[in-house]
Amino acid sequence: METAIKKNTITDKLLAEFEASKPALFGDLSLREEAMRSFLKQGIPNRKSEEYKYVNIDAMLKGEFSFFTYRPLMVKQISNTRFLKGAINIVLVNGRCEEKLSDMTSFPKGLEIGYIADASFNEVFQKHFSKYADINTDAFIALNTALANGGAFIHVAKGAVIESPIHLINISSAEESTFVNSRNLIVVEENAQVKLIESFESVDCTAKTFTNSITEMVVEAGAIVDYTKIENENEQGYLINTTQVYQKEKSVVTANTITLSGSFVRNNLNVALDGEHIETHLNGLYLTNENQVVDNHTLVDHRKPNCNSNELYKGIIEDKSSATFNGKIFVRIDAQKTNAFQSNKNILLSDEGTINTKPQLEIYADDVKCSHGTSTGKLDADKIFYLRARGLSEISAKKLLMHAFASEVVDAIKIESLREYIEEKISKRFE
Amino acid sequence: MANELLAEQISKEYEYGFVTDIESENAPKGLNEDIIRFISKKKNEPQWMLDYRLKAYRYWLTLEEPHWAHVTYPKPDFQNIIYYSVPKQKKQLNSLDEVDPELLKTYEKLGISMEEQKRLSGVESRIAVDFVMDSVSVKTTFKETLAEKGIIFCSFGEAVQEHPELIKKYMGSVVPYADNFYAALNSAVFTDGSFCYIPKGVRCPMELSTYFRINSAGTGQFERTLIVADEDSYVSYLEGCTAPMRDENQLHAAVVEIVAHKNGEVKYSTVQNWYPGDKNGKGGIFNFVTKRGICLEDNSKISWTQVETGSAVTWKYPSVILKGDNSVGEFYSVAVTNNYQQADTGTKMMHLGKNTRSTIISKGISAGFSNNSYRGLVRISKGATNARNFSQCDSLLMGDKCGAHTYPYIEIKDKSGIVEHEATTSKIGEDQLFYCKSRGIDNEKAIGLIVNGYCKEVLNKLPMEFAVEAQKLLAVSLEGSVG
């Protein structure tokens, strides 16, 4: 009974916040109301819900939350987060676009970037907003669709090839516990090419931030998107990160998800392959320690024939941390000649750590080649011996092996300066 | 080509769909405490047994039917089932000659004639068989031969009368009545089953076998099997099942418990061929079974081998709890679904002891409009040092209207554990077919060859006496459907 009351309080608070913020919300209010109803129907997921089996969301949402997200930050404070050379940096603090911290002055031809709220009268926005992240599939999608008040809108015009990477810097910064709902919409038109980086950092953050972020990405025919996510919040950061990718024929999407720190990180990466001859590459790396909880869910939905998807997720788990990988390959009845592969490899370094992995295949077409594999183990004693026989200390041998294990994922990152940045973070981590 | 073969297979009739004309004594339809008291009284059970049943029943009332499996079926009406059905017989049977000839014919049709058993009695390789028809064990063969070694092999009902101390000790120790919805139901209404106890240091000289058959209309079958292998003992146990063709869905909710003590080994093989329903998916058995073994002490081993070809809906996960150090769990499965059959099957390997090892090999074949899922759990608990698991789940799809799914759960809490899982889904490789055909093997034979090779890893694990029957069954289920 006690838990029921608690559950009600957070739901009640969210409902009260919705009612209060209603007049200020951008976009179609009826959609917002529908999403809120859907959220109330679904409720905050608990451990009995299959999709949230290994995380205790209830406990994370205990206590008071503020929905007031404004934080004035100085350019100096965030300089570390602008780590990419030659990138177009867009800074979002608690979901709010900070123009004076961003490079919002001029964009290359064919590129349009703005606040999501400002874009809500845009035709492209109206065509695509909330068309891909289904409010009835996940309570947090519903909640975000109801409450979202920040985020970015990125539009890449037909045939435009954007050379400079676009870096969306999501900063969590709070003095009291804050609940953030931020929402991005990225539309890449036919034959366009773009490189996107989304990073999650904490700056001057001394209180819990619970961020419920959704990125909807539309990739039209023949477009090529390279998308990398780096999650690097501090121990106050709780992050639910949903990415909904919708691909049309002959498009290519590479999505890299690198999880380095943060108390709780949940990634929902769903890709719908709705056209023929699509290529999708999903790579993931999670390095967890202390009491971190990292939960990666991926869904690759093959709707049309002749597509390829490839997925590789790797993790190193230390201390009392726990990591979950739940990947599903879904091949619909018409999606013949599908090639879909999935691999998940983990190294568990401590007895207090936990790995849960659930690689799934759900296949309704017969002329397909699908496979998944997962392995979990310790560092290979033979390899350590080999290195030690050549004069390396045990510790440096182990470090070398872990680095090599992680580099399979890191090597897939095409932007050189980004790869170097991540490698540096990994090296620091293993020190 | 494929379509022709598929059509041929679809038109294939279930070969075991006869009804044996034997008078049977039934309880009235429905389920309440009186029915349970009726069953208990009929079976002349002691008070503790009745109490156990009632406790399970009262708990069952609080439960809701589970729905998480990847299957859809009309909810069984638990008040529309006959929970007790006995083939009528006048007195205790002493020899095979006294068994109702109609019943003997039934088993002859099944291809496991008791006459043959008799004839073979001089031969070394023999099988002791316990026949369970509808709900009640009909006859156990070779009981005396086994008794010489101290092996107890009898119907569950008999065991309750004659060995209450063993039943009290072990029943519900692996699958408690509160385990799940169908285990609770079974604990409340089970009517018979088999009990087997292998004493210390005894290697059972023959294969033990139970044959289950649902005969009467409107009945459900709820049997319990309990196998206990004491220290340093070994037994190989076989189970087979068939049912007549009926338009209604009949419910089979069994519980199988296995206990292996120190150095004990149990090998449990199943060939499940309940009536799968007709080509439109009408009728067929709902097979909701709880099977679990526990490697209680060090160096024990439990091995499950199953060939699943029947049932409209199959829902079972033979599991092993690896409690003793160095214990071993194995699961080998071939599951075939055709027409509108649905199977959600797999295993659970719970590693608790040190140096425990488990192997899972699952081969799914789906054809027609069927859905075939593998669902498995491998859990390495904290303190289960050097645990090792290897899983391989392959699916073969035949036709574009069926589905094959894999849902493995892997939970690891010990750093020394090593777990590997791999799964593939595909149809028969064109290159393999081409290879065979270029060597003069015709299409259908080539397909047969490839499928046979695909399942071989599992079929090889079946005891000799059973392998023949399993291959025959696979042939019936698969012949022509591949292509």
Chai-1 contact restraints between the chains, C-beta under 6 A:
chainA,res_idxA,chainB,res_idxB,connection_type,confidence,min_distance_angstrom,max_distance_angstrom,comment,restraint_id
A,L348,B,K415,contact,1.0,0.0,6.0,A-B,restraint_1
A,S350,B,K415,contact,1.0,0.0,6.0,A-B,restraint_2
A,D351,B,D414,contact,1.0,0.0,6.0,A-B,restraint_3
A,D351,B,K415,contact,1.0,0.0,6.0,A-B,restraint_4
A,T354,B,K413,contact,1.0,0.0,6.0,A-B,restraint_5
A,I355,B,I412,contact,1.0,0.0,6.0,A-B,restraint_6
A,N356,B,E411,contact,1.0,0.0,6.0,A-B,restraint_7
A,T357,B,I410,contact,1.0,0.0,6.0,A-B,restraint_8
A,K358,B,Y409,contact,1.0,0.0,6.0,A-B,restraint_9
A,Q360,B,Y407,contact,1.0,0.0,6.0,A-B,restraint_10
A,L361,B,T406,contact,1.0,0.0,6.0,A-B,restraint_11
A,L361,B,T425,contact,1.0,0.0,6.0,A-B,restraint_12
A,E362,B,H405,contact,1.0,0.0,6.0,A-B,restraint_13
A,I363,B,A404,contact,1.0,0.0,6.0,A-B,restraint_14
A,I363,B,T425,contact,1.0,0.0,6.0,A-B,restraint_15
A,Y364,B,G403,contact,1.0,0.0,6.0,A-B,restraint_16
A,A365,B,D400,contact,1.0,0.0,6.0,A-B,restraint_17
A,D366,B,L397,contact,1.0,0.0,6.0,A-B,restraint_18
A,D366,B,G399,contact,1.0,0.0,6.0,A-B,restraint_19
A,D366,B,D400,contact,1.0,0.0,6.0,A-B,restraint_20
A,D366,B,K427,contact,1.0,0.0,6.0,A-B,restraint_21
A,D367,B,K427,contact,1.0,0.0,6.0,A-B,restraint_22
A,K369,B,S426,contact,1.0,0.0,6.0,A-B,restraint_23
A,C370,B,T425,contact,1.0,0.0,6.0,A-B,restraint_24
A,S371,B,T424,contact,1.0,0.0,6.0,A-B,restraint_25
A,H372,B,A423,contact,1.0,0.0,6.0,A-B,restraint_26
A,G373,B,E422,contact,1.0,0.0,6.0,A-B,restraint_27
A,T374,B,H421,contact,1.0,0.0,6.0,A-B,restraint_28
A,S375,B,E420,contact,1.0,0.0,6.0,A-B,restraint_29
A,T376,B,I412,contact,1.0,0.0,6.0,A-B,restraint_30
A,T376,B,V419,contact,1.0,0.0,6.0,A-B,restraint_31
A,G377,B,I418,contact,1.0,0.0,6.0,A-B,restraint_32
A,K378,B,K415,contact,1.0,0.0,6.0,A-B,restraint_33
